[in-house]
Amino acid sequence: MNTNNYTIKLDKIKTEIPIEYCIFSDDILPKNNFIGFNYAILHSGFLSIELSGKLFATPNNFGYLTNANSNLISDKIYNLSKIKIHNEYLLTQAPVFRVDVTEDISVNDDPKYYISEYRQILKGCTDKLTVYKYRDMTYITGFSLVPKTLNNFRASVYIKGKEIRKYRNKDYRKNFTKEFLKQTENIIRFECQYRKYKDMRKVFNIRNNKTPTISDILNCKNNVVADFFENLTD
């Protein structure tokens, strides 16, 4: 599904950047975890980075990594960690090892009904995929699926409001208003996680033999999440 007006939204990115493209404060730790940014200084001379859309959370929005805010990633990282990263290198040169693409759908009725119904539909596709519970949720609040034809790939469907109220998200929840947290109970998240270059090249329209970067992925005009789920039951 291609549209010039579509904005791809990323939940997580894993990458690395040479330390010569980073400026560290004197008291920097070898590794640390923040909301939206985890890092580790590797012996190979690289900084391993995991970015999350949580960097851009607002009182009424979960936060996503998009083309519109990608130029602010370095500033967000610096505000959290006092590590200054070369933003242009991060976007256009650093290899992407994992990317989670997401779409959120708001429903008027009980979202457990939709998740249950969709899982029933997928039961007819057991020759194509295997379905698991999503993390520590029940099957009626979230599930993950792994196609049998793809390696290092996972898709997930879950009620965002249930996931966001888990203990592991207690600090992240502080970003949001009570009204927005109430609304999240009716939001279903659809997510696709890619870990192989060849899969990223295919779905994000990246030329053959090119190492995928954050800019390559954000410049994609395909709704890759919708494409994946629509093709499941074809």
BAPAMAR-752614 format. One record per atom (N, C-alpha, C): residue number from 1; chain; x, y, z. Coordinates in steps of 0.05 Angstrom, whole numbers. Layout:
REM residues N
> pado  vopa  east  north  up
> NUM  A  X  Y  Z $
...
REM end
This chain:
REM residues 234
> pado  vopa  east  north  up
> 1  A  17  -24  0 $
> 1  A  0  0  0 $
> 1  A  18  25  0 $
> 2  A  17  40  -22 $
> 2  A  35  63  -25 $
> 2  A  18  88  -27 $
> 3  A  25  108  -11 $
> 3  A  12  134  -14 $
> 3  A  32  156  -7 $
> 4  A  32  177  -23 $
> 4  A  51  199  -19 $
> 4  A  46  213  7 $
> 5  A  22  211  19 $
> 5  A  16  225  44 $
> 5  A  21  208  69 $
> 6  A  28  183  65 $
> 6  A  32  165  88 $
> 6  A  57  171  103 $
> 7  A  56  172  130 $
> 7  A  79  176  147 $
> 7  A  84  150  162 $
> 8  A  108  139  158 $
> 8  A  115  114  172 $
> 8  A  122  121  201 $
> 9  A  113  104  220 $
> 9  A  118  109  248 $
> 9  A  133  86  260 $
> 10  A  156  92  273 $
> 10  A  173  72  284 $
> 10  A  171  72  315 $
> 11  A  169  49  326 $
> 11  A  168  46  355 $
> 11  A  196  43  366 $
> 12  A  212  26  353 $
> 12  A  240  21  363 $
> 12  A  259  17  339 $
> 13  A  284  25  344 $
> 13  A  306  22  325 $
> 13  A  330  13  341 $
> 14  A  344  -7  331 $
> 14  A  370  -15  343 $
> 14  A  392  -10  322 $
> 15  A  413  4  330 $
> 15  A  434  11  311 $
> 15  A  460  14  327 $
> 16  A  481  23  314 $
> 16  A  506  30  328 $
> 16  A  521  51  312 $
> 17  A  538  66  326 $
> 17  A  552  89  314 $
> 17  A  580  89  324 $
> 18  A  600  95  307 $
> 18  A  628  96  317 $
> 18  A  631  117  339 $
> 19  A  647  112  359 $
> 19  A  648  131  381 $
> 19  A  661  158  373 $
> 20  A  675  158  350 $
> 20  A  686  184  341 $
> 20  A  664  203  332 $
> 21  A  640  193  328 $
> 21  A  617  210  322 $
> 21  A  601  217  346 $
> 22  A  612  212  370 $
> 22  A  599  218  395 $
> 22  A  617  235  413 $
> 23  A  605  252  429 $
> 23  A  620  267  449 $
> 23  A  608  260  476 $
> 24  A  625  250  494 $
> 24  A  617  240  520 $
> 24  A  624  260  542 $
> 25  A  607  261  562 $
> 25  A  614  277  586 $
> 25  A  633  260  603 $
> 26  A  646  273  623 $
> 26  A  666  259  639 $
> 26  A  655  237  656 $
> 27  A  630  239  664 $
> 27  A  619  219  683 $
> 27  A  601  198  669 $
> 28  A  605  194  642 $
> 28  A  588  176  628 $
> 28  A  593  147  637 $
> 29  A  571  131  638 $
> 29  A  573  103  645 $
> 29  A  577  86  620 $
> 30  A  589  62  623 $
> 30  A  593  44  600 $
> 30  A  567  36  587 $
> 31  A  546  34  603 $
> 31  A  519  28  592 $
> 31  A  498  40  610 $
> 32  A  475  46  598 $
> 32  A  453  57  614 $
> 32  A  427  55  599 $
> 33  A  405  57  614 $
> 33  A  378  55  604 $
> 33  A  362  80  612 $
> 34  A  351  92  592 $
> 34  A  333  115  596 $
> 34  A  306  108  583 $
> 35  A  286  124  588 $
> 35  A  260  121  574 $
> 35  A  264  131  546 $
> 36  A  264  112  527 $
> 36  A  267  119  499 $
> 36  A  295  117  488 $
> 37  A  314  111  505 $
> 37  A  342  110  496 $
> 37  A  359  92  514 $
> 38  A  369  70  502 $
> 38  A  388  53  516 $
> 38  A  414  53  500 $
> 39  A  436  51  515 $
> 39  A  462  50  500 $
> 39  A  482  33  515 $
> 40  A  502  24  500 $
> 40  A  525  10  512 $
> 40  A  549  17  496 $
> 41  A  571  23  510 $
> 41  A  597  28  496 $
> 41  A  610  2  491 $
> 42  A  615  -5  466 $
> 42  A  626  -31  459 $
> 42  A  656  -30  457 $
> 43  A  669  -53  463 $
> 43  A  698  -54  461 $
> 43  A  708  -50  433 $
> 44  A  691  -55  413 $
> 44  A  698  -52  385 $
> 44  A  700  -23  377 $
> 45  A  695  -4  395 $
> 45  A  696  24  388 $
> 45  A  671  36  377 $
> 46  A  648  23  383 $
> 46  A  622  32  374 $
> 46  A  604  37  398 $
> 47  A  585  54  394 $
> 47  A  564  58  414 $
> 47  A  539  44  404 $
> 48  A  531  23  418 $
> 48  A  506  9  411 $
> 48  A  482  25  422 $
> 49  A  462  29  405 $
> 49  A  440  46  411 $
> 49  A  414  33  406 $
> 50  A  395  35  424 $
> 50  A  367  28  419 $
> 50  A  350  52  425 $
> 51  A  336  61  404 $
> 51  A  319  85  405 $
> 51  A  290  76  406 $
> 52  A  274  92  419 $
> 52  A  245  86  420 $
> 52  A  229  112  415 $
> 53  A  205  108  404 $
> 53  A  188  131  400 $
> 53  A  181  145  426 $
> 54  A  186  132  449 $
> 54  A  180  143  475 $
> 54  A  196  169  479 $
> 55  A  217  173  464 $
> 55  A  232  198  465 $
> 55  A  214  222  460 $
> 56  A  193  218  443 $
> 56  A  176  240  434 $
> 56  A  148  238  446 $
> 57  A  145  224  468 $
> 57  A  119  222  481 $
> 57  A  110  250  491 $
> 58  A  84  255  488 $
> 58  A  72  280  499 $
> 58  A  49  272  517 $
> 59  A  37  291  531 $
> 59  A  14  284  548 $
> 59  A  -9  269  535 $
> 60  A  -11  273  508 $
> 60  A  -33  261  494 $
> 60  A  -25  245  469 $
> 61  A  0  234  470 $
> 61  A  10  219  447 $
> 61  A  32  200  457 $
> 62  A  31  175  448 $
> 62  A  51  155  456 $
> 62  A  79  163  449 $
> 63  A  82  176  425 $
> 63  A  108  182  415 $
> 63  A  117  162  394 $
> 64  A  126  172  371 $
> 64  A  136  155  350 $
> 64  A  161  168  338 $
> 65  A  179  152  326 $
> 65  A  200  163  310 $
> 65  A  190  166  282 $
> 66  A  191  191  271 $
> 66  A  181  197  244 $
> 66  A  201  215  230 $
> 67  A  196  219  204 $
> 67  A  213  237  189 $
> 67  A  211  265  201 $
> 68  A  188  273  211 $
> 68  A  184  300  221 $
> 68  A  201  306  246 $
> 69  A  206  286  262 $
> 69  A  222  292  287 $
> 69  A  250  280  287 $
> 70  A  258  267  265 $
> 70  A  284  253  265 $
> 70  A  307  272  269 $
> 71  A  304  297  260 $
> 71  A  326  316  264 $
> 71  A  330  324  293 $
> 72  A  312  316  311 $
> 72  A  313  323  339 $
> 72  A  324  300  356 $
> 73  A  330  277  344 $
> 73  A  338  254  360 $
> 73  A  363  259  376 $
> 74  A  383  271  364 $
> 74  A  408  277  379 $
> 74  A  403  295  403 $
> 75  A  386  316  400 $
> 75  A  380  333  422 $
> 75  A  366  318  444 $
> 76  A  347  301  437 $
> 76  A  333  285  457 $
> 76  A  352  267  473 $
> 77  A  370  254  458 $
> 77  A  390  237  471 $
> 77  A  408  253  490 $
> 78  A  417  276  481 $
> 78  A  434  292  498 $
> 78  A  420  301  523 $
> 79  A  395  309  521 $
> 79  A  380  317  545 $
> 79  A  378  295  566 $
> 80  A  377  270  556 $
> 80  A  375  247  575 $
> 80  A  402  239  586 $
> 81  A  422  237  569 $
> 81  A  446  223  576 $
> 81  A  471  240  576 $
> 82  A  470  264  566 $
> 82  A  493  281  562 $
> 82  A  514  269  542 $
> 83  A  503  252  524 $
> 83  A  519  242  502 $
> 83  A  510  257  477 $
> 84  A  529  270  464 $
> 84  A  523  285  439 $
> 84  A  530  267  415 $
> 85  A  510  261  399 $
> 85  A  513  243  376 $
> 85  A  510  259  351 $
> 86  A  526  253  331 $
> 86  A  525  265  305 $
> 86  A  499  256  291 $
> 87  A  479  273  290 $
> 87  A  452  265  282 $
> 87  A  452  257  252 $
> 88  A  466  271  235 $
> 88  A  466  264  207 $
> 88  A  478  236  202 $
> 89  A  499  230  216 $
> 89  A  511  203  213 $
> 89  A  492  182  223 $
> 90  A  479  188  246 $
> 90  A  460  169  257 $
> 90  A  438  162  238 $
> 91  A  428  182  224 $
> 91  A  405  178  206 $
> 91  A  413  166  179 $
> 92  A  436  174  168 $
> 92  A  442  167  140 $
> 92  A  464  146  137 $
> 93  A  479  140  158 $
> 93  A  502  121  156 $
> 93  A  500  97  174 $
> 94  A  489  101  198 $
> 94  A  489  79  218 $
> 94  A  471  57  209 $
> 95  A  480  32  210 $
> 95  A  463  9  201 $
> 95  A  440  3  221 $
> 96  A  418  -4  210 $
> 96  A  395  -12  227 $
> 96  A  395  -43  230 $
> 97  A  397  -52  255 $
> 97  A  397  -81  260 $
> 97  A  369  -91  267 $
> 98  A  352  -74  277 $
> 98  A  325  -81  283 $
> 98  A  307  -57  281 $
> 99  A  283  -60  271 $
> 99  A  264  -38  270 $
> 99  A  236  -49  275 $
> 100  A  222  -35  292 $
> 100  A  194  -41  299 $
> 100  A  176  -19  287 $
> 101  A  159  -26  268 $
> 101  A  141  -7  255 $
> 101  A  113  -11  267 $
> 102  A  99  11  271 $
> 102  A  74  8  286 $
> 102  A  51  24  274 $
> 103  A  27  14  278 $
> 103  A  2  29  272 $
> 103  A  -17  25  295 $
> 104  A  -29  47  304 $
> 104  A  -49  46  325 $
> 104  A  -77  51  314 $
> 105  A  -96  34  322 $
> 105  A  -124  37  312 $
> 105  A  -142  41  337 $
> 106  A  -158  62  337 $
> 106  A  -177  67  358 $
> 106  A  -204  55  351 $
> 107  A  -216  40  369 $
> 107  A  -241  27  364 $
> 107  A  -262  37  384 $
> 108  A  -288  36  377 $
> 108  A  -309  46  394 $
> 108  A  -318  25  414 $
> 109  A  -317  -1  406 $
> 109  A  -327  -22  423 $
> 109  A  -303  -34  439 $
> 110  A  -309  -55  454 $
> 110  A  -289  -68  470 $
> 110  A  -267  -80  451 $
> 111  A  -242  -71  454 $
> 111  A  -221  -80  436 $
> 111  A  -215  -110  439 $
> 112  A  -222  -122  462 $
> 112  A  -218  -151  465 $
> 112  A  -235  -167  445 $
> 113  A  -258  -155  437 $
> 113  A  -274  -169  417 $
> 113  A  -259  -170  390 $
> 114  A  -247  -148  382 $
> 114  A  -234  -147  356 $
> 114  A  -209  -166  357 $
> 115  A  -194  -165  379 $
> 115  A  -171  -182  380 $
> 115  A  -179  -212  380 $
> 116  A  -200  -219  394 $
> 116  A  -209  -246  394 $
> 116  A  -218  -255  367 $
> 117  A  -233  -238  353 $
> 117  A  -243  -244  326 $
> 117  A  -220  -247  306 $
> 118  A  -201  -230  308 $
> 118  A  -179  -231  289 $
> 118  A  -162  -256  294 $
> 119  A  -159  -263  319 $
> 119  A  -144  -287  325 $
> 119  A  -158  -312  315 $
> 120  A  -185  -312  316 $
> 120  A  -200  -334  305 $
> 120  A  -196  -336  275 $
> 121  A  -195  -313  261 $
> 121  A  -190  -313  232 $
> 121  A  -162  -326  226 $
> 122  A  -142  -318  243 $
> 122  A  -115  -328  238 $
> 122  A  -112  -358  244 $
> 123  A  -131  -369  259 $
> 123  A  -130  -398  264 $
> 123  A  -132  -414  238 $
> 124  A  -143  -401  218 $
> 124  A  -145  -415  192 $
> 124  A  -120  -412  176 $
> 125  A  -99  -399  187 $
> 125  A  -74  -395  172 $
> 125  A  -51  -410  186 $
> 126  A  -57  -432  200 $
> 126  A  -35  -445  215 $
> 126  A  -14  -457  196 $
> 127  A  -20  -460  171 $
> 127  A  1  -469  152 $
> 127  A  21  -447  146 $
> 128  A  13  -421  152 $
> 128  A  30  -398  146 $
> 128  A  45  -387  170 $
> 129  A  34  -391  194 $
> 129  A  44  -377  217 $
> 129  A  39  -392  244 $
> 130  A  53  -383  264 $
> 130  A  48  -393  292 $
> 130  A  41  -369  309 $
> 131  A  21  -373  326 $
> 131  A  11  -351  343 $
> 131  A  19  -356  372 $
> 132  A  29  -335  386 $
> 132  A  37  -336  414 $
> 132  A  22  -314  429 $
> 133  A  22  -317  456 $
> 133  A  13  -295  473 $
> 133  A  33  -273  471 $
> 134  A  24  -248  473 $
> 134  A  41  -225  472 $
> 134  A  52  -220  501 $
> 135  A  78  -225  504 $
> 135  A  91  -221  530 $
> 135  A  75  -234  552 $
> 136  A  68  -218  573 $
> 136  A  54  -230  596 $
> 136  A  24  -224  595 $
> 137  A  13  -220  571 $
> 137  A  -15  -215  568 $
> 137  A  -30  -241  564 $
> 138  A  -57  -240  565 $
> 138  A  -73  -263  557 $
> 138  A  -79  -261  528 $
> 139  A  -88  -283  516 $
> 139  A  -93  -283  487 $
> 139  A  -114  -263  479 $
> 140  A  -133  -256  497 $
> 140  A  -154  -237  489 $
> 140  A  -145  -208  491 $
> 141  A  -122  -203  502 $
> 141  A  -112  -175  503 $
> 141  A  -88  -171  485 $
> 142  A  -76  -192  475 $
> 142  A  -53  -188  457 $
> 142  A  -40  -214  448 $
> 143  A  -31  -215  424 $
> 143  A  -16  -239  414 $
> 143  A  5  -231  394 $
> 144  A  25  -248  392 $
> 144  A  46  -245  371 $
> 144  A  44  -268  351 $
> 145  A  54  -263  328 $
> 145  A  54  -284  308 $
> 145  A  80  -284  292 $
> 146  A  88  -308  284 $
> 146  A  113  -312  269 $
> 146  A  107  -327  244 $
> 147  A  109  -315  220 $
> 147  A  105  -329  195 $
> 147  A  126  -351  192 $
> 148  A  118  -373  181 $
> 148  A  137  -396  177 $
> 148  A  156  -391  155 $
> 149  A  151  -371  138 $
> 149  A  169  -365  115 $
> 149  A  189  -343  121 $
> 150  A  188  -331  145 $
> 150  A  206  -309  151 $
> 150  A  222  -316  176 $
> 151  A  248  -311  176 $
> 151  A  265  -314  199 $
> 151  A  270  -287  212 $
> 152  A  273  -287  239 $
> 152  A  279  -262  253 $
> 152  A  258  -241  248 $
> 153  A  234  -249  248 $
> 153  A  211  -230  244 $
> 153  A  189  -237  264 $
> 154  A  176  -216  274 $
> 154  A  153  -220  291 $
> 154  A  133  -198  287 $
> 155  A  108  -205  287 $
> 155  A  87  -185  287 $
> 155  A  70  -188  312 $
> 156  A  58  -166  321 $
> 156  A  43  -167  346 $
> 156  A  17  -150  343 $
> 157  A  -3  -159  358 $
> 157  A  -28  -144  360 $
> 157  A  -36  -144  389 $
> 158  A  -40  -120  401 $
> 158  A  -47  -119  429 $
> 158  A  -61  -93  436 $
> 159  A  -75  -94  459 $
> 159  A  -88  -70  469 $
> 159  A  -67  -53  482 $
> 160  A  -62  -29  471 $
> 160  A  -41  -12  481 $
> 160  A  -46  -3  510 $
> 161  A  -71  1  517 $
> 161  A  -77  9  544 $
> 161  A  -70  -12  565 $
> 162  A  -72  -37  557 $
> 162  A  -64  -58  576 $
> 162  A  -34  -60  579 $
> 163  A  -20  -57  556 $
> 163  A  9  -58  557 $
> 163  A  21  -35  572 $
> 164  A  10  -11  568 $
> 164  A  21  13  580 $
> 164  A  18  13  611 $
> 165  A  -1  -2  621 $
> 165  A  -6  -3  650 $
> 165  A  10  -25  664 $
> 166  A  27  -39  649 $
> 166  A  45  -58  662 $
> 166  A  66  -43  679 $
> 167  A  76  -57  699 $
> 167  A  95  -44  718 $
> 167  A  119  -33  703 $
> 168  A  128  -48  683 $
> 168  A  153  -39  669 $
> 168  A  150  -12  656 $
> 169  A  125  -3  652 $
> 169  A  120  23  639 $
> 169  A  111  45  659 $
> 170  A  116  40  685 $
> 170  A  106  59  705 $
> 170  A  118  87  701 $
> 171  A  143  90  694 $
> 171  A  155  116  690 $
> 171  A  146  129  664 $
> 172  A  143  112  644 $
> 172  A  133  122  618 $
> 172  A  105  133  621 $
> 173  A  88  120  637 $
> 173  A  60  129  641 $
> 173  A  59  157  652 $
> 174  A  79  166  666 $
> 174  A  78  192  678 $
> 174  A  77  215  658 $
> 175  A  83  208  632 $
> 175  A  82  229  611 $
> 175  A  53  237  605 $
> 176  A  33  220  611 $
> 176  A  7  223  599 $
> 176  A  -14  234  619 $
> 177  A  -34  247  607 $
> 177  A  -57  256  623 $
> 177  A  -75  232  630 $
> 178  A  -91  235  650 $
> 178  A  -110  214  658 $
> 178  A  -130  209  635 $
> 179  A  -138  231  621 $
> 179  A  -157  228  599 $
> 179  A  -145  211  577 $
> 180  A  -120  216  571 $
> 180  A  -107  200  549 $
> 180  A  -104  171  557 $
> 181  A  -96  166  582 $
> 181  A  -93  138  591 $
> 181  A  -120  123  589 $
> 182  A  -141  138  594 $
> 182  A  -168  125  592 $
> 182  A  -173  118  562 $
> 183  A  -165  136  544 $
> 183  A  -170  131  515 $
> 183  A  -153  107  505 $
> 184  A  -130  102  518 $
> 184  A  -113  80  508 $
> 184  A  -126  53  512 $
> 185  A  -146  51  529 $
> 185  A  -160  25  533 $
> 185  A  -174  16  507 $
> 186  A  -179  34  488 $
> 186  A  -192  28  463 $
> 186  A  -174  29  439 $
> 187  A  -148  29  444 $
> 187  A  -129  30  422 $
> 187  A  -115  3  418 $
> 188  A  -117  -7  394 $
> 188  A  -104  -32  387 $
> 188  A  -79  -26  371 $
> 189  A  -56  -37  380 $
> 189  A  -31  -32  366 $
> 189  A  -25  -56  348 $
> 190  A  -18  -50  323 $
> 190  A  -8  -70  304 $
> 190  A  22  -64  299 $
> 191  A  39  -84  302 $
> 191  A  68  -79  301 $
> 191  A  82  -100  285 $
> 192  A  102  -92  269 $
> 192  A  119  -111  255 $
> 192  A  148  -105  262 $
> 193  A  162  -126  268 $
> 193  A  191  -123  276 $
> 193  A  208  -138  255 $
> 194  A  226  -123  243 $
> 194  A  244  -134  223 $
> 194  A  273  -134  233 $
> 195  A  287  -157  228 $
> 195  A  314  -160  238 $
> 195  A  334  -167  216 $
> 196  A  325  -171  192 $
> 196  A  343  -180  170 $
> 196  A  344  -159  149 $
> 197  A  368  -153  138 $
> 197  A  371  -133  118 $
> 197  A  354  -139  93 $
> 198  A  353  -164  85 $
> 198  A  339  -170  60 $
> 198  A  309  -164  63 $
> 199  A  298  -169  87 $
> 199  A  270  -163  92 $
> 199  A  265  -133  92 $
> 200  A  283  -118  105 $
> 200  A  281  -89  106 $
> 200  A  282  -77  78 $
> 201  A  301  -87  62 $
> 201  A  303  -76  35 $
> 201  A  277  -80  19 $
> 202  A  265  -104  23 $
> 202  A  241  -110  8 $
> 202  A  217  -93  16 $
> 203  A  212  -91  42 $
> 203  A  187  -77  51 $
> 203  A  190  -47  51 $
> 204  A  215  -37  54 $
> 204  A  219  -8  55 $
> 204  A  229  3  29 $
> 205  A  230  -13  8 $
> 205  A  239  -5  -19 $
> 205  A  267  7  -19 $
> 206  A  285  -8  -7 $
> 206  A  313  0  -6 $
> 206  A  328  -16  -27 $
> 207  A  346  -3  -42 $
> 207  A  359  -17  -64 $
> 207  A  376  -40  -54 $
> 208  A  379  -60  -72 $
> 208  A  394  -84  -65 $
> 208  A  423  -77  -57 $
> 209  A  433  -92  -37 $
> 209  A  460  -91  -27 $
> 209  A  466  -66  -10 $
> 210  A  446  -48  -7 $
> 210  A  450  -25  10 $
> 210  A  444  -32  39 $
> 211  A  460  -24  58 $
> 211  A  455  -28  86 $
> 211  A  433  -9  95 $
> 212  A  411  -18  105 $
> 212  A  388  -1  113 $
> 212  A  396  19  135 $
> 213  A  388  44  132 $
> 213  A  392  64  152 $
> 213  A  365  75  162 $
> 214  A  366  91  182 $
> 214  A  341  103  193 $
> 214  A  327  120  172 $
> 215  A  343  136  157 $
> 215  A  331  153  136 $
> 215  A  318  136  114 $
> 216  A  331  114  106 $
> 216  A  319  97  86 $
> 216  A  292  88  95 $
> 217  A  289  80  119 $
> 217  A  264  69  129 $
> 217  A  243  91  132 $
> 218  A  251  114  143 $
> 218  A  232  136  147 $
> 218  A  222  148  121 $
> 219  A  238  145  100 $
> 219  A  230  156  74 $
> 219  A  211  138  59 $
> 220  A  207  114  69 $
> 220  A  188  96  56 $
> 220  A  160  106  57 $
> 221  A  145  103  35 $
> 221  A  117  112  34 $
> 221  A  97  89  35 $
> 222  A  108  65  41 $
> 222  A  90  42  43 $
> 222  A  80  39  72 $
> 223  A  54  33  75 $
> 223  A  44  25  101 $
> 223  A  50  -4  105 $
> 224  A  74  -10  114 $
> 224  A  84  -38  114 $
> 224  A  68  -55  134 $
> 225  A  58  -42  156 $
> 225  A  43  -57  176 $
> 225  A  16  -66  163 $
> 226  A  2  -48  150 $
> 226  A  -24  -55  137 $
> 226  A  -19  -76  116 $
> 227  A  2  -72  100 $
> 227  A  8  -91  79 $
> 227  A  12  -119  90 $
> 228  A  27  -121  112 $
> 228  A  33  -148  123 $
> 228  A  7  -162  132 $
> 229  A  -9  -147  148 $
> 229  A  -33  -160  160 $
> 229  A  -54  -166  139 $
> 230  A  -56  -148  118 $
> 230  A  -75  -153  97 $
> 230  A  -68  -178  80 $
> 231  A  -41  -182  77 $
> 231  A  -32  -205  61 $
> 231  A  -34  -231  75 $
> 232  A  -37  -231  102 $
> 232  A  -38  -256  117 $
> 232  A  -60  -274  109 $
> 233  A  -84  -262  104 $
> 233  A  -108  -278  99 $
> 233  A  -115  -280  70 $
> 234  A  -98  -269  52 $
> 234  A  -103  -271  24 $
> 234  A  -103  -300  14 $
REM end
